[in-house]
Amino acid sequence: MSRPGTPTRNSTAAAAQAPMTRPDGTPIRVLAVDDEQSLTELLSMAMRYEGWQVTTAGSGNDAVRAAREVRPDVIVLDMMLPDFDGLEVMRRIRTEDPDVPVIFLTAKDAVEDRIGGLTAGGDDYVTKPFSLEELIARLRGLLRRSGAGAARDDSSLVVGDLVLNEDSHEVYRAGQEIHLTATEFELLRYLMRNPRRVLSKAQILDRVWNYDFGGQANVVELYISYLRKKIDANRSPMIHTMRGAGYVLRPAAD
């Protein structure tokens, strides 16, 4: 049984949908606001798996400050915060960014919060506890309606000059086709869905090989080396080892 305020997840795999980016191809910017750190960490993990850029805040003042700095495309906003409530946060943010969509997080029995949030101009709400899949689906719908996010019709992931098509399983770097095995493709897809994010060997094993970390680090190391020989050969490297932490994929210019 999930405790209030903690999202549930029915599956470890995210729904297989076309990646969503801003119209200019850069990552969606999400501001997640909740004073429960464990919750914002879970939200960040789920959203970054979508390839989105996430900023978190634990209070109303921090949220207003963060919104001013990052100009988010969408805001996930808890109704109850330690300094002032979500309605006031939304009001202050929208004085500078009147069109930013907001989805409220409310307590299961707080009917007045849900009604108040929508009446005040909130775009949607989810009640705690909720599934991460449901929240991501609501966010995708909200981004489509607002025009802030666009699904790539060709199902392509793009990081720098590296392009991966999830439908055709074709991979190109700088216009040159790269042939990968099925496992190499899945590993690269996971890396490309999380650009600039350090992924541990345990995370890679769970996502690509679907089993828990247990002395199998050599499998990850082996396939990373295979990818490097194909992706980075005679080119500026994109796959980097973060000693003691894992691996990260970055555009060559980073």
Salt bridges, closest charged atoms under 4 A:
ASP34 OD2 - LYS128 NZ 2.93
GLU36 OE2 - ARG3 NH1 3.26
GLU50 OE1 - ARG140 NH1 3.17
ASP62 OD1 - ARG65 NH1 2.79
ASP73 OD2 - ARG22 NE 3.11
ASP78 OD1 - LYS128 NZ 3.20
GLU88 OE2 - ARG91 NH2 2.61
GLU88 OE2 - ARG92 NE 2.74
GLU96 OE2 - ARG68 NE 3.00
ASP123 OD2 - ARG94 NH2 2.99
ASP124 OD1 - ARG138 NH1 3.03
GLU134 OE2 - ARG138 NH2 2.97
ASP154 OD1 - ARG152 NE 3.84
ASP161 OD1 - ARG173 NE 3.01
GLU166 OE2 - ARG189 NH1 3.45
GLU166 OE2 - ARG193 NH2 2.76
GLU184 OE1 - LYS230 NZ 2.74
GLU186 OE2 - ARG189 NH2 2.39
GLU221 OE2 - LYS201 NZ 2.58
ASP232 OD1 - ARG173 NH1 3.20
ASP254 OD2 - ARG196 NE 2.63
